[in-house]
Structures are given as C-alpha cells and as structure tokens.
Amino acid sequence: MSGHAFARLMSVDETAARYDFGVSEDGPDRGTLVIPVSDPASWRVEGENPSPHLADVVLGKAVTLLRRTGRWPENASVYTG
C-alpha cells in the first residue's frame, strides 16, 4: 500500500520545530505538527488534521534528516510506494 504525506517546515526555534502537513500539498485537511526540540517523542498536532498516523510518518522523516544533517529539514514529505 502506498501513501503520501506532504510536510513543509513553517518555523523552528529553541523550543520546537513546526511543520505544516497533510495528505496533499495544498488540500483542506492540514495540520501543524509541533516537534519539541528537547523531546521529539512528545510531538503533538495543532489544527484540524485528523490523522496522527501522517504526523508520525512526517516526524520519522524529519528526525531522521535532522540526525543526518544537524538541521531540521525544510521538506519532510514522504512517499511510500
């Protein structure tokens, strides 16, 4: 089964990284994934997005790229095919 999760970095500061995410790049069901810098596992979703699964997929991609590069990625979109 394939799937998409589009995610773009909105902001990052000393407390958290925030990603706009959803099933499509500009679809109506979007939310904001908030990833605390000190404890990424305590992430939360703000907004109307009903899919914590999508948020979890984006979290995995963002944290993996952070560990590789030392920076929060601008794009944490995922395609599984």
C-alpha positions in Angstrom: 0.0 0.0 0.0 1.4 3.4 -0.9 0.8 6.7 0.7 1.8 10.4 0.7 2.4 12.8 3.5 3.4 16.3 2.4 5.2 18.4 5.0 7.0 21.8 4.9 8.9 23.5 7.8 7.0 26.5 9.0 9.3 27.6 11.8 11.9 26.4 14.2 13.1 28.0 17.4 14.9 26.8 20.6 11.7 25.0 21.8 10.2 23.3 18.7 10.1 22.7 15.0 6.7 23.2 13.3 5.6 21.6 10.1 2.5 22.2 8.0 1.4 18.7 6.9 -1.3 16.8 5.2 -2.3 14.2 2.6 -1.8 16.6 -0.2 0.4 19.7 -0.6 -2.5 22.1 -0.6 -5.5 20.1 0.5 -8.0 21.2 3.1 -7.1 18.6 5.7 -3.9 20.1 7.0 -2.5 20.4 10.5 0.6 21.7 12.2 3.0 19.1 13.6 4.8 20.5 16.6 8.1 18.6 17.5 9.7 19.7 20.8 13.4 20.0 20.3 14.2 18.5 23.8 11.9 15.5 23.3 10.7 14.8 19.8 8.7 11.8 21.0 6.3 14.2 22.8 5.1 15.7 19.5 1.6 17.0 19.1 -0.7 18.1 16.3 -2.4 21.5 16.2 -5.3 22.3 13.8 -7.9 20.2 12.1 -5.8 17.3 10.6 -7.5 14.1 11.8 -4.5 11.8 11.0 -1.9 11.2 13.8 -0.5 8.5 11.5 0.5 11.1 8.9 2.1 13.2 11.7 4.0 10.2 12.9 5.3 9.5 9.4 6.4 13.1 9.0 8.1 13.0 12.4 10.1 10.0 11.4 11.4 11.6 8.3 12.1 15.0 10.0 14.0 13.4 12.9 16.0 11.1 10.5 17.1 14.0 8.4 17.9 16.1 11.5 20.2 13.4 12.8 21.9 13.1 9.4 22.4 16.8 8.7 22.1 18.6 12.1 19.3 20.8 10.7 15.6 20.5 10.7 14.7 19.8 7.0 12.7 22.3 5.0 10.8 19.4 3.4 9.8 16.3 5.4 7.4 15.0 2.8 7.1 11.2 2.4 6.0 8.9 -0.4 5.7 5.2 0.3 5.2 3.1 -2.8 
